[in-house]
Amino acid sequence: MQHTKTLATIALLALATAASAQGVETVTPDRARANFGRPITLAADDVRAFPAPPAGFADPRPGVAPGRIEELSYASGVTGTRRMAVVYLPPGYSAQKRYPVLYLLHGIGGNQHEWQGYVRANTVLDNLIADGKALPMIVVMPNGRALPDDNSPPADRVFTAENAAGFAKFERDLIEFLIPAVDAKYPTLADRQHRALAGLSMGGGQSLNFGLAHLDTFASVGGFSSAPNTKPAAELLPDPAAARRQLALLYLSCGNKDGLINVSQTVHRALKERGIPHLWNVDESGHDRESWAENLFHFSQRLFR
């Protein structure tokens, strides 16, 4: 499945906001454009932590076995509906083995198909697993818009309080309904050490908000090009000692041409001030799939080690 240019354009504008339900920013098209138009000021440590991936890292390779993609339907007590998630099962998947699980969250203009269809997450992982650089893992790509009608909205409804609220409501849907459904259906290693949460843009903000609030559920958290729905550092990290003790991996990234980089910079600097170990990778991209694919490449290699 291929993301349309329209959806990508919506994402570029809309992912900048969508946080009225969290009290972070008002959701308006003008606010989104202003966010993306902010001056970019780079500090000395706003640089690459890792070299760029090799050419073709997100393309199918001859001789590399693909993982299996399937859909999971689960009952949500948040929306009162059955909701859908896309699930990646790694090459060689067997119900007789147990696997760690990575949950990947999409942007405000996307849905459960964004990571597979637009970013090509499954191909990135196929290649890494084939090369022995990433552990075989189950990847769950849910719809992060927890509304009874969770379809991607048309352009004139992206900047609404209702759409923004759906992303905040997904916290309960994820913790109370989706994760139990995944653990019931698949042979998962159902503990925090083997469960990770990451996302792009709006989903990056969700991942930081939800993951750091539920360190009893996730030991690894990643925010890629996180949007302004990201909570202030004081709310994300009320107990720095607990974060230092419980986090196995905390990963932040953004492109140095991305007008939203100030969001991730602010989190990164707060983590440094509080002495919380983390990885901070600044690539040469904008707010786009190239950055998200690259940082999935780096993040997934460091999971569950």
Helices and strands as residue ranges (DSSP letters): H 5-14, G 20-22, H 29-36, E 68-75, E 82-89, E 101-105, H 114-114, I 115-119, H 121-130, E 138-142, G 155-157, H 161-172, I 173-178, H 179-185, G 192-194, E 195-200, H 202-213, E 220-224, H 233-236, H 240-246, E 249-255, H 261-273, E 279-283, H 289-301
